[in-house]
């Protein structure tokens, strides 16, 4: 077993799974979903990185700079991402 596959091997595994999925359930319609928040100077202070596919939203990263935590910024980003996911046709998204 190779614990350090090459980029070519990684891409082969991804492409193989994508082909299988498309044959059995159709295209996933993956679309990245990324949002950032800025401070008054225009510096990035928070961000959420994820995407939508097959009617679902996922989050890879939700980050808020330590000086801006506990101010509701992360919650705001998550709500905005959920709103966008619903706009894209995602289901099972809970909006407060």
N, C-alpha and C positions, 0 to 999 in steps of 0.2 A: 504494500500500500504506500502510495506517495503522499506525504504530508505537506509537500510544497509543489503543487502542480503548477505548470506553466500557464501563462495567460491564454495560450491557444487551447490547452486542455480545459481550463475553466470556461472559456467561451463555448467549447464543444458541449460540455455538460448543460450549460444554460440553453443553448440552441436545441439540444435534444429534448429537454423538458418542454420548451416552448412548442416544438413541433408536436409532441405527444398531446399537450393540452389543447392545441388548436384542432387537432384531429378529433378529440373526444368532447370538448366543451366549447369550441370556438375561440376566436381572438379575445384576449383579455381586455383590450381597450385601455391599457395602462397609460396614465397621464400623470406626470409629476405634479405635486402640490407643495409649493414652498412659499413661505411667508416670512418676512423679517419686520422687526420693529426698530425704530430709531429714537435717539434722544434728541434734545433741542439743538444739538450741534450737527446732527445728521449721521452720527456714529451708530453702527449696528449694536443694539443692546440685547436683542433676543431673536430667535428664529425657530421655525418649525419646518422640518423636511420630511416629506412622505410622498404619498400619491394615492391614486384611485385606480381600481381595476375590478372587473366582474361585479360592479355595483357595491364595492366595499372601499372604505378609506383605511389607510394604514399610516402610522407615524414611525419614522425611523429615528428621528432626533427632535427633541424639544429642549431648547437651551435658553436660559435667561442669565445675563451677566450678574455676578454676585451682588453688585451694588444696586441692582434693580429688582431683586427678588422680594417676595412677600408684598407685591404691589398689584397683583392681579394680571400682570402682563402675560404670563404663561397661559392662564385661563382665557384671556382675550384672544390669544393666538389660536388656541384650540377651538374656541367657539367659532372664530372666523373660518378655520379650516373645515369644520363640520358644516357650516353654512355653504361653503363652496362645494363640498362633497354632495350635499343634497341637491344643489343647483346642477351638478353633473349627473344626477340620477341615482346616487347611492341610496341604499335603504338601510334600515336598522341603525340610523344615526340619531342619538339622543341630543336634542337641543333644549336648553333651559329657557 
